[in-house]
Amino acid sequence: MKLKRAMGIAAAAVLLGGGAAQAEYPERSIGMMIPFSAGGGTDVPGRFFAAEMEKILGTDIVVSNVTGAGGTIGATQLSQARADGYKLGFMPVGTTTTQPHLRRTSYNGDSWAPICLVAQGPQYVTVLEDSPVKTVDDLIAKAKSGKLVTGGPPPGSLPHIAQAAVANAYGVKFTYIPHEGINEVAKSMLGGRVDMAVWFGDAKARFGLRPLAILDSKRSAEFPDVPTLAELGQPVESFVWFGFFAPKGTPDAVVSTLSDACEKAVNSASFRGNMEKAKRQVRYMPRDEFAAFFARQYEQNGSLLKEAGLVK
């Protein structure tokens, strides 16, 4: 009897163990960290994306905003999280490819398992709708007088680097005031403390900011009358992208499941419709393509920061 009972317990353990090994991911809710404030430039597409991933994966995606230090506080926490597929991050190019060079963060380009690229879009040079600055020439003239004040996310962010590139192209200097996010920048502009900011195409609809120039090689369909900076003699281009990441060491099967779900989410009519309303451009890359793209961006932006004198 004792032998039969022991064999029965062993068989049950094998069955339970096999069932656990075969359990499909995800079994519970997933946390998705966004390293900037709610309603900001990263949060808007991130929440659109989370809503679609919930439908596809059949589980809750719990979004958390972990702000501070150019997104590095949230990114640091995520890089140190358990790599089991239940702690993920929706992060922009600046947090992942420029801040590590600037701040000597504990995370770097090798700290992640890139899942997919979700969106990418050009930036614009913007001013208030009723600003006396009507053209880029007006802007540069004000800069030459020493009176131009600009604002944006913390130093090393893509908007900051883009402003530095524009200033360098025209041989002028901007007084740059760092803010936590675009909401705060817009408040400073409305309060008369900031004259200009570099941001996405949604800056006009959301904050009443008027685009003076697009930092792209071609004009946009949304603002066909807004010239490219290249047309004005300075071929400065700047794009911001957003990707989905897991901590390094996340099981390959989990990353593959997430990448497949990401493709469905990004290509869904509802996601694309929401992004279009928000004046954002969608761009999907699967895991392998995105991983290679991310590695190139990490190295290129590190070199760009050195050339701009922002890091030694």
Secondary structure, DSSP 8 states (H G I E B T S, - for coil): -HHHHHHHHHHHHHHHHHHHHT--S-SS-EEEEESS-TTSTTHHHHHHHHHHHHHHHTS-EEEEE---GGGHHHHHHHHTS-SSSSEEEEEEHIIIIIHHHHH--S--TTSEEEEEEEEEEE-EEEEETT-S--SHHHHHHHHHTT--EEEESSTTSHHHHHHHHHHHHHT---EEEE-SSHHHHHHHHHTTS--EEEE-TTHHHHH-EEEEEESSSS--SSSTTS-BTTTTT-----EEEEEEEEETT--HHHHHHHHHHHHHHHTSHHHHHHHHHTT--EEEE-HHHHHHHHHHHHHHHHHHHHHTTS--
